[in-house]
Amino acid sequence: MARRARQGLSPTQMTCIAIGLAVAGILATLIFNSNSFSPDNSMRSVSELDITNYIRSGNSMGGTVWRITGTIDEKLRWTRDRGQVVSVYIEQGATRESLPVIVPEKFKDLSINVGDRFTFKVEVAEKQFLVARELVRS
């Protein structure tokens, strides 16, 4: 008597394939929702501003984008339509300076208080002004 060839997948094989696809989907979701796409990562790709160099030759840095991390030590000015200017205390090696940063009105919903620590992605604008392009509490 001839044996009949078995065709198709067994229920056990189908269950293993379904579990494998579910695990792959969960892993893909975790990878794409991880911190690799967060604003923090976009700031890591930006170089840290050398404070000493900025103070000495900031006029030549116009239009460049940098990262600074510091503590808000003073809120200097606030206007509803133009944002606010804050003083950020930065410690960088032996250098300790407070620099003014213009925070545009697009960040008006973010609570910025004295003593809060932030990482800023700043652009050196005309006349050496630092303008925040992104900021995250750190």
N, C-alpha and C positions, 0 to 999 in steps of 0.2 A: 504494500500500500504506500502510495507516495504521500509525502508530507506537503501540506499546503504552506506556501510562503506567507509570512505575516506582513501585513501592509499597515502603514500609518504609525503613529506614535502611541505609545501606551499612556494611560492616565498618569502614571508616575512621571514619565518624561515631560508631559505637558505641564504638570504642576511645577516641576523644577524650572522649566523655561519661564513660566509665569512669575515665579518668585525671583528669578534672575532679572527679568525685565523690570519688576517693581523696585528691586534694589538699585538697579542702574538709574531708574528715574529719580529715586530719592537722592542718590548721590549727585546727579546732575543738578537737581534743584538746590541742594546745599552748596554746591560749588558756585553756581551763578548768583545765589543770594548771599554769598559770604562777603567779607570785608574787602575782597579784591576789587569791587566796583564802588567802594564808598568814597566820599570826599576826602577822607584821610589819605587814601592811596594816591589821589591826584595831587595832594600836597607833598607827598613823599617824593614825587618825581620832580619837584621844584627845589632848587638849591637854597640853602639857608643864607640869608643876608648877612654879610660881614659888616657888623656895625661900625667898626673903626674905618673901614674903607668907605662906607656910606657917608660918614661924617666928614671925612677928608675930601672925597671927590664925588659927592652925590649928584652933582650937575651932569656928570658924564654918564650917569646910569639911567637917564631918562628912557622910559618905555620898556624897561626890563622888569621881569616878574620874579619875585623872591618869596621865601617863607620866613616868617618870624614867629616866635613863641614867647609869650610873656604874660604878665599880670596887669590888669587894668588898675592903674594907680590914681587916675583922675578922669572925670568926664568934663571935657573942656567946653564944648558947645553942642547944642542940639537944635535943629530946625526941622519942622515937619516935612518940608518939601525937599531938603537937601541932605538929610541924614544927620550924623553927629561926628564930632571929633573927640577921640579919646586919647589919653596918654597911656602908652604901654611900656611898662618897666621890663627891660630885657637884660638878662645876665648871660654873657657870652665869654667864657674864660675869665680873664681879669677885667674885662670891660663890663660896666654896668651903666646903662643909659635908659632914659625915658624918651621915647619917640612918639610924636603925634601921628595918629593914623585916622584918616577920614573913612568913616563907615557909611556907605551910601544908604539912601532911604529904602532900598530893596531889603535891607536887614532890619527894618523897623519893628517886626514882630519878634525879634530875638531880644531877650532880656540881657542887657550888658550892664553889669554893676561893678563898682569898685571892689577889687579883690578877686574877681573872676579871672581864671586863666584861660587864654585862647591861643590857638594857632591860626595865624592869618596868612593867606596868600595875598601878597600886596604887589601893586605895580608902582614903580617910581614914576610919578607924573611930573608935569612941569613944575619948576621951582622946588624940586626935591620933595614934593608932597608924597606921602605914602597913602595909596588908596586901596582899601580892602576889596578884593575880588571874590574871595571865599573866606569863611571863618568857621571854625569848629571849637567847641569847648574842649579843653584838654585837661 
